[in-house]
Amino acid sequence: MRYQKGHREETRRHIIDVAGRRFRQDGIAAAGVAGLMADAGLTNGAFYTHFESKEDLVRQTLDTMRANAGGATVQAIRDGAPPEIWLRRYLSPSHRDNPGGGCVAAALSAEIARHPEETRDAFRAACEEFVEQIADSLPAGAPAVRRATAQALYGLMIGTLQLARVIGPGNESDAILENGVRAGLLMISG
């Protein structure tokens, strides 16, 4: 049976999209190839037509998510929104409650740290791009100071979101998010 031109690439992109959601939602280790392929509506055998291994899929998924980064926080930064706006978008209850569609770093940092260097490099590239976007959006300071602040701020954002997710929806978690926004604004104002 013949497929239309571009079918193979479309199928690969679909697998990567499914993997991106599942990795962020359930973790990389918990998302097995069989389950990912079932979620994609494909057989296990089709997996190896597109990827050498699960680690290859992880790297390609990280690269694709980096290239397509355009969540609410990134968009607010690109639109020139003040830091409080994009901090509140990142540290929001909806982001806390939707890890499958949210920040890769908040969902996978601890797990990626145990992966091979090539995979960590793909992850690092995405983080560096986001840090640069944050640094470029900061209102004042020399470039090196803005970059240092952006690195610390991104760490605060990731950690705050992770802690809020551990606590789960509710007043305590909402307070953690709000306190993260306040701490972030203090970091920015110096």
Disulfide bonds with the S-S distance in Angstrom:
none
